[in-house]
Amino acid sequence: MRLKTNRLIINILLVFSTLLFYVHGDSYLAKYVFILQFFLFALFGLVFPRKILYFFSPSFITTAYICINMAIGLYAFENGLIYKQVIVASYINDEVILRASLMFFVANIIVFNTFRNRINSIDSEMRKKAHQFQLSRNQVIKFFIIIPVLFAVDIVSDKLGTQGGIFTIPVTVSILYLSYLLSRSQEKGRWIFYPIIILISLFLQFDSKREVVFLIGGIFIIESISTVQLRRLSSTRLFFTVVVLGIAAFYLIIAMSITRGFGYYGVKNPIEALSYVDDYISDENNIRLVLNNIEATTVFFHSYNAIDMFLTREAPMLYGKTFIKIAFFPFPRSVLPIKPNSIIHEYTYRYDPYLREEGRSVAVSLYPEYFWNFDWLGVLVLFGVFFLFNEAYFYGINSYFEGNIQIAVMGVFLIAYFVGYLRGSGIDLFLLYLLIAFGTIKLLYYLIGSNKLYIEEDTNT
């Protein structure tokens, strides 16, 4: 009852602030409404019984991602801190900010209300299961054969020009699978394995900063859920852990950007680049590049521009085409010309057709895809999709507690890669990633199995 009351109060404040923004009609207030929404969403998490499980939910990750990126983007736009500000200003004005912000506020409220507590009680029997794992030497040997092979395949595919991070997924899933086994077995050696595997990923995937961040996030999720089950995670410890990881992730993103040539430091690897991060971010001339590196300003610009295209009817109604594209993945376009395009293609082609003809693309955040496909009915589809995402998330969490390794790792992967969906990869590509992850997990279970010890009751008494 108390949770329902808290939700009601927060919803009243969310609706009131949105209506106040609409009535006042001042685009300058948009960033403050985003900040207020983020505060209210976080506040709900602080009163939720199992806080960390709310903060990992698709609802909170989505609303936090939108609020933070839009608030930073709006501030940067108003203060001339966006890379290529002149170009951006030719697309974005006060009217665009007013209309698009209002739609984002409504979408955030919808997504927030899809969250429902579906956690089974963590009883003594479930905690007992947390100790029923033992990692065998044979399993470790198999992993140290499989993971290097997958890294090699990923590197070769990248050299051949494969795009989309398809071959990175089996690498990430395999590492998460092993991390789950290590965590459930309470192997102390995992604290050596984690930094080593992250460093290897940094060197081998320095041009795929998102994948490395997703991997770090996945490991953090695994360890956090384990400590929740074993009652070893306090709110204070969680707060400082998140702060430290947030700073570390920021440094890694900037270091990997420097490695790719930003700042012209001439470094050859992310470790060398780390020594230049402070110099890079302290230079006032680089602030636009830093905001671009963390993608806050690009997410802001393309999201607002995509909504403007929808409102001005520059973009045609897609009638769900980008959602059903997943069904056409097995067929190349040469064989099936009616194969639908992704939201990335649809947006990029209308924003800059020459860029698309070169094979490049730009992503928008997830909300425009719903409006481009279903008009204002998109908010209802949004509610339905996120209701399913949250149900799948809790199913994964409960499976984690119960020791179902296949579903548990799928749940961790869904959340770890969720930001990739939020930044605008399109629901079709995200579902494809989930299918690849599912196939990888099935193969790993066949090759390696689980390390769960099934303790049989003594029936002779």
QUIDACOR-V721232 format. One record per backbone hydrogen bond with DSSP energy under -0.5 kcal/mol. CO is the residue of the C=O (numbers start at 1). NH is the residue of the N-H. If there is no record, write none. Layout:
co->CO nh->NH
co->CO nh->NH
This chain:
co->1 nh->5
co->2 nh->6
co->3 nh->7
co->4 nh->8
co->5 nh->9
co->6 nh->10
co->7 nh->11
co->8 nh->12
co->9 nh->13
co->10 nh->14
co->11 nh->15
co->12 nh->16
co->13 nh->17
co->14 nh->18
co->15 nh->19
co->16 nh->20
co->17 nh->21
co->18 nh->22
co->19 nh->23
co->20 nh->24
co->21 nh->25
co->25 nh->27
co->26 nh->29
co->27 nh->30
co->29 nh->32
co->29 nh->33
co->30 nh->34
co->31 nh->35
co->32 nh->36
co->33 nh->37
co->34 nh->38
co->35 nh->39
co->36 nh->40
co->37 nh->41
co->38 nh->42
co->39 nh->43
co->40 nh->44
co->41 nh->45
co->42 nh->46
co->43 nh->47
co->44 nh->48
co->45 nh->48
co->49 nh->51
co->50 nh->53
co->50 nh->54
co->51 nh->54
co->51 nh->55
co->52 nh->56
co->54 nh->57
co->57 nh->61
co->58 nh->62
co->59 nh->63
co->60 nh->64
co->61 nh->65
co->62 nh->66
co->63 nh->67
co->64 nh->68
co->65 nh->69
co->66 nh->70
co->67 nh->71
co->68 nh->72
co->69 nh->73
co->70 nh->74
co->71 nh->75
co->72 nh->76
co->73 nh->77
co->74 nh->78
co->75 nh->79
co->76 nh->81
co->77 nh->80
co->82 nh->85
co->84 nh->87
co->84 nh->88
co->85 nh->89
co->86 nh->90
co->87 nh->90
co->88 nh->91
co->88 nh->92
co->93 nh->97
co->94 nh->98
co->95 nh->99
co->96 nh->100
co->97 nh->101
co->98 nh->102
co->99 nh->103
co->100 nh->104
co->101 nh->105
co->102 nh->106
co->103 nh->107
co->104 nh->108
co->105 nh->109
co->106 nh->110
co->107 nh->111
co->108 nh->112
co->109 nh->113
co->111 nh->114
co->112 nh->115
co->116 nh->118
co->121 nh->123
co->123 nh->127
co->124 nh->128
co->125 nh->129
co->126 nh->130
co->128 nh->131
co->129 nh->132
co->132 nh->453
co->136 nh->140
co->137 nh->141
co->138 nh->142
co->139 nh->143
co->140 nh->144
co->142 nh->145
co->142 nh->146
co->143 nh->147
co->145 nh->149
co->146 nh->150
co->147 nh->151
co->148 nh->152
co->149 nh->153
co->150 nh->154
co->151 nh->155
co->152 nh->156
co->153 nh->157
co->154 nh->158
co->155 nh->159
co->156 nh->160
co->157 nh->162
co->158 nh->161
co->165 nh->168
co->165 nh->169
co->166 nh->169
co->166 nh->170
co->167 nh->171
co->168 nh->172
co->169 nh->173
co->170 nh->174
co->171 nh->175
co->172 nh->176
co->173 nh->177
co->174 nh->178
co->175 nh->179
co->176 nh->180
co->177 nh->181
co->178 nh->182
co->179 nh->183
co->180 nh->184
co->181 nh->185
co->182 nh->186
co->182 nh->187
co->183 nh->186
co->187 nh->190
co->188 nh->191
co->189 nh->192
co->189 nh->193
co->190 nh->194
co->192 nh->196
co->193 nh->197
co->194 nh->198
co->195 nh->199
co->196 nh->200
co->197 nh->201
co->198 nh->202
co->199 nh->203
co->200 nh->204
co->201 nh->205
co->205 nh->208
co->208 nh->212
co->209 nh->213
co->210 nh->214
co->211 nh->215
co->212 nh->216
co->213 nh->217
co->214 nh->218
co->215 nh->219
co->216 nh->220
co->217 nh->221
co->218 nh->222
co->219 nh->223
co->220 nh->224
co->221 nh->225
co->222 nh->226
co->223 nh->227
co->224 nh->228
co->225 nh->229
co->226 nh->230
co->227 nh->232
co->227 nh->233
co->228 nh->231
co->232 nh->234
co->234 nh->238
co->235 nh->239
co->236 nh->240
co->237 nh->241
co->238 nh->242
co->239 nh->243
co->240 nh->244
co->241 nh->245
co->242 nh->246
co->243 nh->247
co->244 nh->248
co->245 nh->249
co->246 nh->250
co->247 nh->251
co->248 nh->252
co->249 nh->253
co->250 nh->254
co->251 nh->255
co->252 nh->256
co->253 nh->257
co->254 nh->258
co->255 nh->259
co->256 nh->260
co->257 nh->262
co->258 nh->261
co->261 nh->264
co->269 nh->273
co->270 nh->274
co->271 nh->275
co->272 nh->275
co->273 nh->276
co->273 nh->277
co->274 nh->277
co->276 nh->280
co->277 nh->281
co->278 nh->282
co->279 nh->283
co->280 nh->283
co->282 nh->284
co->283 nh->286
co->284 nh->287
co->286 nh->290
co->287 nh->291
co->288 nh->292
co->289 nh->293
co->290 nh->294
co->291 nh->296
co->291 nh->297
co->292 nh->295
co->295 nh->299
co->296 nh->300
co->297 nh->301
co->298 nh->302
co->299 nh->303
co->300 nh->304
co->301 nh->305
co->302 nh->306
co->303 nh->307
co->304 nh->308
co->305 nh->309
co->306 nh->310
co->307 nh->311
co->308 nh->312
co->309 nh->314
co->309 nh->315
co->310 nh->313
co->318 nh->321
co->320 nh->323
co->320 nh->324
co->321 nh->325
co->323 nh->326
co->324 nh->327
co->325 nh->328
co->326 nh->329
co->328 nh->331
co->330 nh->332
co->332 nh->335
co->332 nh->336
co->336 nh->339
co->342 nh->346
co->343 nh->347
co->344 nh->348
co->345 nh->349
co->346 nh->350
co->347 nh->351
co->348 nh->352
co->352 nh->355
co->352 nh->356
co->353 nh->357
co->354 nh->358
co->355 nh->360
co->356 nh->359
co->365 nh->369
co->366 nh->369
co->366 nh->370
co->367 nh->370
co->367 nh->371
co->368 nh->372
co->369 nh->373
co->370 nh->374
co->371 nh->375
co->372 nh->318
co->373 nh->319
co->374 nh->377
co->375 nh->378
co->376 nh->379
co->377 nh->380
co->377 nh->381
co->378 nh->382
co->379 nh->383
co->380 nh->384
co->381 nh->385
co->382 nh->386
co->383 nh->387
co->384 nh->388
co->385 nh->389
co->386 nh->390
co->387 nh->391
co->388 nh->392
co->389 nh->393
co->390 nh->394
co->391 nh->395
co->392 nh->396
co->393 nh->397
co->394 nh->398
co->395 nh->399
co->396 nh->400
co->397 nh->401
co->398 nh->402
co->399 nh->403
co->399 nh->404
co->400 nh->403
co->403 nh->405
co->404 nh->408
co->405 nh->409
co->406 nh->410
co->407 nh->411
co->408 nh->412
co->409 nh->413
co->410 nh->414
co->411 nh->415
co->412 nh->416
co->413 nh->417
co->415 nh->418
co->417 nh->420
co->417 nh->421
co->418 nh->422
co->419 nh->423
co->420 nh->425
co->421 nh->424
co->421 nh->426
co->422 nh->366
co->424 nh->364
co->426 nh->430
co->427 nh->431
co->428 nh->432
co->429 nh->433
co->430 nh->434
co->431 nh->435
co->432 nh->436
co->433 nh->437
co->434 nh->438
co->435 nh->439
co->436 nh->440
co->437 nh->441
co->438 nh->442
co->439 nh->443
co->440 nh->444
co->441 nh->445
co->442 nh->446
co->443 nh->447
co->444 nh->448
co->444 nh->449
co->451 nh->134
co->452 nh->454
co->453 nh->455
co->454 nh->456
co->457 nh->459
co->458 nh->461
